Amino acid sequence: AMVKAGDTLFVAGAADIVNEEQAVRPTEANLERLKEQAELFAGKDGSLLWAVSADDGQKLKETKLDVLPVFDGMIAAAGRLYLATDDGRVIAMGATQ
């Protein structure tokens, strides 16, 4: 999931642990890493939410989530970030004061 709010880009999803250039080589280590990646995409270990500067791409904050977002399931409105999750919930997050 991804949404831009002001000058911040919010991105949520499973951790990406595979180097795609190396993954095309069928080594035992690469096959194991691809298996791990598939498990992460299936929801093992939740997901990550990043806040990134839309100006320079610098990561501003990282938050660990216990669940995966649904595809295209994030929106920013009225100072809050709403995230639909694959377990049927909607999480509302606001800026810390």
C-alpha positions in Angstrom: 0.0 0.0 0.0 1.2 3.5 -0.7 -0.1 7.0 -0.3 1.3 10.5 -0.4 0.2 13.1 2.1 1.8 16.5 1.9 5.5 16.0 1.5 5.5 12.5 3.0 5.1 9.2 1.2 3.7 6.4 3.3 4.6 2.8 2.2 3.4 -0.4 3.8 4.0 -4.0 3.0 6.0 -7.1 3.8 9.8 -6.8 4.2 11.7 -7.2 1.0 14.6 -9.6 1.7 15.5 -10.7 -1.8 18.1 -9.2 -4.1 16.4 -9.7 -7.5 19.7 -9.7 -9.5 21.0 -12.6 -7.4 17.7 -14.4 -7.0 17.7 -15.5 -10.7 20.7 -17.8 -10.0 19.3 -21.2 -8.8 21.6 -21.7 -5.8 20.5 -23.4 -2.6 20.9 -20.1 -0.6 18.8 -18.1 -3.2 16.1 -20.7 -3.3 15.9 -20.6 0.5 15.7 -16.8 0.5 12.9 -16.9 -2.1 11.0 -19.3 0.1 11.4 -16.9 3.0 10.2 -14.0 0.9 7.1 -16.0 -0.1 6.4 -16.6 3.5 6.7 -12.9 4.3 4.3 -12.0 1.4 1.9 -14.5 2.9 1.8 -12.7 6.2 4.5 -14.3 8.3 6.0 -11.7 10.6 3.5 -8.9 9.7 4.7 -5.9 7.7 6.5 -2.6 7.8 5.1 1.0 7.5 7.6 3.6 6.3 7.2 7.3 6.2 9.6 8.7 3.5 10.4 12.2 2.4 8.8 12.8 -1.0 11.5 15.4 -1.7 14.7 13.3 -1.2 13.5 9.7 -0.5 15.0 9.8 3.0 13.3 7.3 5.4 11.7 9.4 8.2 10.2 6.7 10.3 9.6 2.9 10.3 6.8 1.2 12.2 6.4 -2.6 12.6 2.8 -3.8 12.0 1.5 -7.2 13.1 -0.5 -7.7 9.9 -0.3 -7.1 6.1 -2.0 -4.3 4.4 -4.4 -5.1 1.6 -3.4 -4.1 -2.0 -4.2 -0.4 -2.5 -5.6 -0.2 1.1 -4.2 3.0 2.5 -5.5 6.5 2.5 -4.6 9.8 4.3 -7.4 12.1 5.4 -7.9 14.8 8.0 -4.4 14.3 9.5 -4.8 10.6 9.9 -3.5 7.5 8.0 -6.0 4.7 7.5 -4.8 1.2 6.6 -7.0 -1.7 5.6 -5.5 -5.0 6.7 -5.8 -8.5 5.2 -7.5 -9.7 8.4 -10.4 -7.3 7.8 -9.5 -4.5 10.2 -9.0 -0.8 9.4 -6.2 0.8 11.5 -6.3 4.6 12.0 -3.1 6.3 12.9 -2.6 10.0 13.7 0.4 12.2 14.1 2.0 12.2 17.5 1.8 15.5 19.2 
